[in-house]
């Protein structure tokens, strides 16, 4: 299991479980569709990349809402 998901820190940072889940799903899809990671992906799964982006403040829920029209 990804260590960052064991505590509620990410949930609080993003503003709730639903927002965190939505943010993870949208960003994960973007990465699978070829988007460039905003952190060094060496040795990380796509899920770990998404979590690290959120932890480092490079991705937040508002950014996901802006990109909403891009994901089909």
N, C-alpha and C positions, 0 to 999 in steps of 0.2 A: 504494500500500500504506500502511496505517496505520503511522506511524513507531514507535509503542510496541511493535508486534509484531515489529520487527526485532531486538530484543535479548531476552535471557532474563529481564529484570527482572520482568515480569508472571508468568512461569512460576514463578519463585522466590517471589514475593510470595504467590501463591495456593497453591503447594505441589505443582506438577507440571503437565505438559501436559494430561493427562486432566482434571484438576480445572478448569484454565483453560477448556478447550473446553466442558466441561459447564456451567460458570458462564456463559460467553458465550451458549450456546444457550438456557439457561433464561431469562436476563434479556432476550435479544433477543425471545423469544416473548412475554414479559410486555409489552414495549414495543409489539409489533405488536398485542397484544390490548387496548391502551389504557392500560397502566400509565403513571403520570407519571414522567418522567425526574427523576433526583436531581441533575442538573447542567443548566446552561443549554444547551438543544439547538439554539440558533440557529446555522444554517449547518452543522450536523453530521448525518451519516447515523445511523440507529439503531445500527449497528455502532460508529461512533465514540463515540456516547453511552455505550454499554456499556463500551468500553475506558476512557473518561475516568472513569466511575463507579468502575471497579476501581482505576485509577491514584490517584484521590483518596481511596481507602479507604472509599468510601460503599457498597461492595458487596464481599462476600467469600463464600467457598464455604459457610461455615456458614449464612449468610443464605439461600442457595439451597436448602440441605437443609431448612430450616424451611418454605419455600414449596413444597416438593415435592408436597404433597398438593393444592395449588391448581392446578397445571398438569395438564390432562387430555390 
